[in-house]
Amino acid sequence: MSNADELVVGVIGGLGPEATHDFFGKVLAHSQAGSDQQHLHLIIENNPKTPNRNDAIAGRGPSPGPALAAMGEALERAGADFIVMACNTAHAFEADIRAAIRKPFVSLIGEVAAEVRRKHPAARRVGLLASQGCLDARVYDALLSRHHLGAVLLDAAAQAEFMTLLYRIKSGQRGAEVKARMRVLGEKLAAAGADVIIAACTEVPLVLKASGTSMPLIDSTDVLARRCVVYARRIEPLPIHSGDQQS
């Protein structure tokens, strides 16, 4: 396939910036390019000024929906053939993005749920290392149910610790202590009966790797990066969503 046949990937990013940087690096790694020209064409809208999605879901702040929709529109105008978003919680506002664009939007949540079923067909219960907003908005519920998967969540105290760690990671704290505490939270999910753990927040893979857990860990950032390569190179067709508009 020639590079001219590849699709251009538009990325709604900055949610947060380090997670977007991690996503970009994983796209580069999965591209297995032998030259600059063999890499994918990505357009990244890295806008960390988007209103806090956890506060919005909790009713403490404005919705990021309009800003996310504007980012999607900007990517479409810039030439993106399909659009993704490197953030789990922000998918609570996926409908705002889809309503604003004509190009396909590839859901990170959908890709991760499918990955669990594809790679771990015997799994029945999935542990979620996710932000409080992601859980409150029930971002994963419908897709996990569609794949006949139950969710395992942290208890209230452990979830509060997760949120503290999340904002520490966002502030640049990614040392041994933060890594160890995140690993303990993953083990709590395993002890509660999870067959697989999803790093359902794109900050989690910055401190927790699959080698650091006793159960299989699905890195949501890595899943989206790999699927972007598959779709951009037309190895598989883009997924069809009932709400997608036609260009």
MOHUPE-V142445 format. One record per pair of residues at least 24 apart in sequence whose ideal C-beta (glycine too) atoms are under 10 Angstrom apart, sorted by the first residue. I is the first residue (numbers start at 0). J is the second residue. D is the distance in whole Angstrom. If there is no record, write none. Layout:
I_J_D, I_J_D
This chain:
0_232_6, 0_233_7, 0_234_9, 2_32_10, 2_36_6, 2_37_7, 2_38_9, 2_39_9, 2_40_8, 2_232_10, 4_231_10, 4_232_8, 4_233_7, 5_37_10, 5_38_10, 5_39_6, 5_40_7, 5_80_9, 5_228_10, 5_230_10, 5_231_5, 5_232_6, 5_233_7, 6_39_8, 6_40_8, 6_79_8, 6_80_4, 6_81_6, 6_102_10, 6_103_9, 6_227_9, 6_230_6, 6_231_5, 6_232_8, 6_233_7, 6_237_8, 7_39_8, 7_40_5, 7_41_8, 7_42_6, 7_74_9, 7_77_8, 7_78_5, 7_79_5, 7_80_5, 7_81_8, 7_82_10, 7_102_10, 7_231_7, 8_39_6, 8_40_7, 8_41_5, 8_42_7, 8_43_9, 8_74_9, 8_79_7, 8_80_7, 8_81_7, 8_82_8, 8_83_7, 8_105_9, 8_224_10, 8_227_5, 8_228_9, 8_230_8, 8_231_5, 9_40_10, 9_41_8, 9_42_5, 9_43_8, 9_44_7, 9_70_9, 9_71_7, 9_73_9, 9_74_3, 9_75_7, 9_76_10, 9_77_7, 9_78_8, 9_79_3, 9_80_8, 9_81_7, 9_82_4, 9_83_7, 9_84_10, 9_100_9, 9_102_7, 9_104_9, 9_105_10, 10_41_6, 10_42_7, 10_43_4, 10_44_7, 10_45_8, 10_70_9, 10_74_7, 10_79_8, 10_82_8, 10_83_6, 10_84_7, 10_85_6, 10_223_9, 10_227_8, 11_43_9, 11_44_6, 11_45_9, 11_46_8, 11_49_9, 11_66_9, 11_67_6, 11_68_10, 11_69_10, 11_70_5, 11_71_6, 11_73_9, 11_74_7, 11_79_10, 11_82_7, 11_83_7, 11_84_4, 11_85_7, 11_86_8, 11_89_7, 11_96_7, 11_104_9, 12_41_10, 12_43_5, 12_44_6, 12_45_4, 12_46_7, 12_47_9, 12_49_10, 12_70_8, 12_74_10, 12_83_9, 12_84_8, 12_85_5, 12_86_8, 12_201_10, 13_43_9, 13_44_7, 13_45_4, 13_46_4, 13_47_4, 13_48_8, 13_49_6, 13_66_10, 13_70_9, 13_85_9, 13_86_9, 14_45_9, 14_46_8, 14_47_7, 14_49_6, 14_51_10, 14_52_7, 14_63_8, 14_67_9, 14_70_10, 14_84_7, 14_85_7, 14_86_4, 14_87_9, 14_88_8, 14_89_5, 14_201_8, 14_202_10, 15_45_10, 15_47_6, 15_49_10, 15_85_9, 15_86_8, 15_165_10, 15_166_10, 15_168_9, 15_169_5, 15_170_10, 15_201_8, 15_202_7, 15_205_10, 16_45_6, 16_46_9, 16_47_5, 16_169_9, 17_47_10, 17_168_8, 17_169_7, 17_171_8, 17_173_9, 17_201_9, 17_202_7, 17_205_6, 18_85_6, 18_86_7, 18_87_10, 18_168_9, 18_169_9, 18_200_8, 18_201_4, 18_202_5, 18_203_9, 18_204_8, 18_205_7, 18_219_10, 18_220_7, 19_43_7, 19_44_9, 19_45_6, 19_46_10, 19_47_9, 19_84_10, 19_85_5, 19_86_8, 19_201_8, 19_220_9, 20_45_9, 20_85_9, 20_205_9, 21_85_8, 21_201_7, 21_202_9, 21_204_6, 21_205_6, 21_218_9, 21_220_6, 21_221_9, 21_224_9, 22_83_9, 22_84_10, 22_85_4, 22_86_9, 22_107_10, 22_201_7, 22_204_9, 22_219_10, 22_220_5, 22_221_9, 22_223_7, 22_224_6, 22_227_9, 23_85_8, 23_220_10, 23_224_8, 24_220_9, 24_224_8, 25_85_10, 25_204_9, 25_218_8, 25_220_6, 25_221_5, 25_222_9, 25_223_8, 25_224_4, 25_225_8, 25_227_9, 25_228_9, 26_83_10, 26_85_10, 26_220_10, 26_221_10, 26_223_9, 26_224_5, 26_225_8, 26_227_6, 26_228_7, 26_231_9, 27_224_9, 27_228_10, 28_221_9, 28_224_8, 28_225_9, 28_228_10, 29_221_8, 29_224_5, 29_225_5, 29_226_9, 29_227_8, 29_228_5, 29_229_9, 30_224_9, 30_225_10, 30_227_9, 30_228_6, 30_231_9, 30_232_9, 31_228_8, 32_228_10, 38_228_10, 39_227_7, 39_228_7, 39_230_10, 39_231_5, 39_232_8, 40_78_8, 40_79_9, 40_80_9, 40_231_8, 41_79_9, 41_83_10, 41_227_8, 41_231_9, 42_73_9, 42_74_6, 42_75_10, 42_76_10, 42_77_5, 42_78_7, 42_79_5, 42_80_10, 42_82_9, 43_74_9, 43_85_9, 44_69_9, 44_70_4, 44_71_8, 44_72_10, 44_73_6, 44_74_6, 44_77_8, 44_79_9, 44_82_9, 44_84_10, 45_70_9, 45_85_10, 46_70_6, 46_73_9, 47_169_10, 49_86_9, 49_89_8, 49_92_10, 50_92_10, 51_88_10, 51_132_9, 52_86_7, 52_87_10, 52_88_5, 52_89_5, 52_90_9, 52_91_7, 52_92_7, 52_130_8, 52_132_5, 52_133_9, 52_136_9, 53_88_6, 53_89_10, 53_91_10, 53_130_6, 53_131_6, 53_132_4, 53_133_8, 53_135_8, 53_136_9, 53_162_8, 53_165_9, 53_166_10, 54_132_8, 55_88_10, 55_89_10, 55_91_8, 55_92_8, 55_132_8, 55_136_9, 56_88_7, 56_89_10, 56_91_6, 56_92_9, 56_130_9, 56_131_8, 56_132_4, 56_133_8, 56_134_9, 56_135_5, 56_136_5, 56_138_9, 57_131_7, 57_132_7, 57_135_7, 57_136_10, 58_135_10, 62_91_9, 62_92_7, 62_95_8, 63_88_10, 63_89_7, 63_91_9, 63_92_6, 63_95_8, 64_89_9, 64_91_9, 64_92_4, 64_93_9, 64_94_8, 64_95_4, 64_96_8, 64_98_9, 64_99_9, 65_92_9, 65_95_7, 65_99_9, 66_92_9, 66_95_9, 67_91_10, 67_92_5, 67_93_8, 67_95_6, 67_96_5, 67_99_8, 68_92_8, 68_94_9, 68_95_5, 68_96_5, 68_97_9, 68_98_7, 68_99_4, 68_100_8, 69_95_10, 69_96_10, 69_99_7, 70_96_8, 70_99_9, 70_100_10, 71_95_8, 71_96_4, 71_97_8, 71_98_9, 71_99_5, 71_100_5, 71_101_10, 71_102_8, 71_104_7, 72_96_9, 72_99_5, 72_100_6, 72_101_9, 72_102_10, 73_100_10, 74_100_8, 74_102_8, 75_99_8, 75_100_5, 75_101_7, 75_102_5, 75_246_9, 76_100_10, 78_102_10, 79_103_10, 80_230_9, 80_231_8, 80_237_8, 80_246_9, 81_105_6, 81_227_9, 81_230_6, 81_231_8, 81_237_6, 81_238_9, 81_243_10, 83_107_7, 83_110_9, 83_223_6, 83_224_9, 83_226_8, 83_227_6, 83_230_9, 84_108_10, 84_201_10, 84_223_9, 85_201_6, 85_219_9, 85_220_6, 85_223_7, 85_224_9, 85_227_10, 86_130_9, 86_133_9, 86_200_8, 86_201_6, 86_202_9, 86_219_9, 86_220_9, 86_223_10, 87_111_8, 87_127_9, 87_128_10, 87_129_6, 87_130_7, 87_132_9, 87_133_5, 87_136_10, 87_138_6, 87_139_8, 87_197_9, 87_198_9, 87_199_5, 87_200_6, 87_201_6, 87_202_10, 87_203_9, 87_219_6, 87_220_9, 87_223_10, 88_129_7, 88_130_5, 88_131_9, 88_132_5, 88_133_4, 88_134_9, 88_135_9, 88_136_7, 88_138_7, 88_165_10, 88_199_9, 88_200_7, 88_201_9, 89_130_10, 89_132_9, 89_133_9, 89_136_10, 89_138_9, 89_201_10, 90_133_8, 90_136_8, 90_138_5, 90_139_9, 90_142_10, 91_132_7, 91_133_7, 91_135_8, 91_136_4, 91_137_8, 91_138_5, 92_136_9, 92_138_10, 93_138_9, 93_240_9, 93_242_9, 94_242_8, 97_240_7, 97_241_10, 97_242_5, 97_243_7, 97_244_8, 98_242_8, 98_244_9, 99_244_10, 100_243_9, 100_244_7, 100_246_9, 101_243_8, 101_244_4, 101_245_7, 101_246_5, 102_237_9, 102_243_8, 102_244_8, 102_245_10, 102_246_6, 103_230_9, 103_236_10, 103_237_5, 103_238_7, 103_239_8, 103_240_7, 103_243_5, 103_244_9, 103_245_10, 103_246_9, 104_237_10, 104_238_10, 104_240_7, 104_242_9, 104_243_7, 104_244_10, 105_223_8, 105_226_7, 105_227_8, 105_230_7, 105_237_7, 105_238_6, 105_240_9, 106_138_10, 106_142_8, 106_223_9, 106_238_8, 106_240_8, 107_138_10, 107_199_9, 107_201_8, 107_219_6, 107_220_8, 107_222_7, 107_223_5, 107_226_9, 108_133_9, 108_138_6, 108_139_6, 108_140_10, 108_141_9, 108_142_6, 108_143_9, 108_197_10, 108_199_8, 108_219_8, 108_223_10, 109_139_10, 109_141_10, 109_142_6, 109_145_9, 109_146_10, 109_226_10, 109_238_7, 109_240_8, 110_142_10, 110_219_8, 110_222_5, 110_223_6, 110_225_9, 110_226_5, 110_227_9, 110_229_10, 110_230_10, 110_238_8, 111_139_8, 111_142_8, 111_143_10, 111_197_6, 111_198_9, 111_199_7, 111_217_6, 111_218_9, 111_219_5, 111_220_10, 111_221_10, 111_222_5, 111_223_8, 111_226_9, 112_139_7, 112_141_9, 112_142_4, 112_143_6, 112_144_9, 112_145_7, 112_146_5, 112_148_7, 112_197_9, 112_217_9, 112_222_10, 113_142_8, 113_145_10, 113_146_7, 113_222_9, 113_226_9, 113_238_9, 114_195_10, 114_197_9, 114_217_6, 114_218_10, 114_219_9, 114_221_9, 114_222_5, 114_223_10, 114_225_9, 114_226_8, 115_142_10, 115_143_8, 115_146_7, 115_148_6, 115_194_9, 115_195_6, 115_196_10, 115_197_7, 115_215_9, 115_217_6, 115_222_9, 116_142_10, 116_143_10, 116_145_9, 116_146_5, 116_147_8, 116_148_7, 116_195_10, 117_146_10, 117_222_10, 118_195_8, 118_215_8, 118_217_8, 118_222_9, 119_148_9, 119_194_7, 119_195_5, 119_214_10, 119_215_6, 119_217_8, 120_146_10, 121_194_7, 121_195_10, 122_146_9, 122_147_10, 122_148_7, 122_149_10, 122_193_9, 122_194_4, 122_195_5, 122_214_10, 122_215_8, 122_217_10, 123_147_8, 123_148_7, 123_149_6, 123_192_9, 123_193_10, 123_194_6, 123_195_9, 124_148_7, 124_149_5, 124_150_7, 124_151_5, 124_188_9, 124_191_8, 124_192_5, 124_193_5, 124_194_5, 124_195_8, 125_149_7, 125_150_6, 125_151_7, 125_188_9, 125_193_6, 125_194_7, 125_195_5, 125_196_7, 125_197_6, 125_199_9, 125_217_8, 126_150_8, 126_151_4, 126_152_8, 126_153_8, 126_184_9, 126_185_7, 126_186_10, 126_187_8, 126_188_3, 126_189_7, 126_190_10, 126_191_7, 126_192_8, 126_193_3, 126_194_8, 126_195_7, 126_196_4, 126_197_7, 126_198_10, 126_199_9, 126_212_9, 126_214_7, 126_216_9, 126_217_10, 127_151_7, 127_152_6, 127_153_8, 127_158_10, 127_161_10, 127_188_8, 127_193_8, 127_196_8, 127_197_6, 127_198_9, 127_199_5, 127_200_9, 128_152_10, 128_153_8, 128_158_10, 128_161_7, 128_164_10, 128_165_9, 128_181_8, 128_184_6, 128_185_6, 128_187_10, 128_188_7, 128_193_10, 128_196_6, 128_197_7, 128_198_6, 128_199_6, 128_200_6, 128_202_10, 128_203_5, 128_204_10, 128_207_7, 128_212_10, 128_216_9, 128_217_10, 128_219_10, 129_153_9, 129_158_9, 129_161_8, 129_165_10, 129_197_8, 129_198_9, 129_199_4, 129_200_5, 129_203_9, 129_219_9, 130_158_9, 130_161_8, 130_162_7, 130_165_6, 130_166_10, 130_199_8, 130_200_5, 130_201_10, 130_202_9, 130_203_10, 131_158_6, 131_159_8, 131_161_8, 131_162_6, 131_165_9, 132_162_9, 132_200_10, 133_199_6, 133_200_7, 134_158_8, 134_161_10, 134_199_9, 138_199_8, 139_197_8, 139_199_7, 143_197_9, 148_194_9, 148_195_9, 148_197_10, 149_192_9, 149_193_9, 149_194_10, 150_188_10, 150_193_9, 150_197_9, 150_199_10, 151_187_9, 151_188_5, 151_189_9, 151_190_10, 151_191_5, 151_192_6, 151_193_4, 151_194_9, 151_195_9, 151_196_8, 151_197_10, 152_187_10, 152_188_8, 152_191_8, 152_193_9, 153_184_6, 153_185_10, 153_187_6, 153_188_7, 153_191_8, 154_187_8, 154_191_8, 157_183_9, 157_184_6, 157_187_6, 157_188_9, 157_191_10, 158_184_9, 158_187_10, 160_184_7, 160_187_10, 161_187_10, 161_200_8, 161_203_9, 162_200_10, 164_200_10, 164_202_9, 164_203_9, 164_206_8, 164_207_10, 165_200_6, 165_202_6, 165_203_8, 165_206_10, 166_202_9, 167_202_9, 167_206_9, 168_200_9, 168_202_5, 168_203_8, 168_205_6, 168_206_6, 168_207_10, 169_202_6, 169_205_9, 171_205_10, 172_206_9, 173_202_9, 173_205_6, 173_206_5, 174_206_9, 175_206_10, 177_205_9, 177_206_5, 177_207_9, 178_205_9, 178_206_5, 178_207_7, 178_208_9, 178_211_7, 179_206_9, 179_207_10, 179_211_9, 180_206_9, 180_207_10, 181_205_9, 181_206_5, 181_207_5, 181_211_8, 181_212_10, 182_206_8, 182_207_6, 182_208_9, 182_211_5, 182_212_7, 182_213_9, 184_212_10, 185_211_7, 185_212_5, 185_213_8, 185_214_7, 185_216_7, 186_211_9, 186_212_7, 186_213_6, 186_214_8, 188_212_9, 188_214_8, 189_213_6, 189_214_4, 189_215_10, 189_216_10, 190_214_10, 197_222_9, 198_222_9
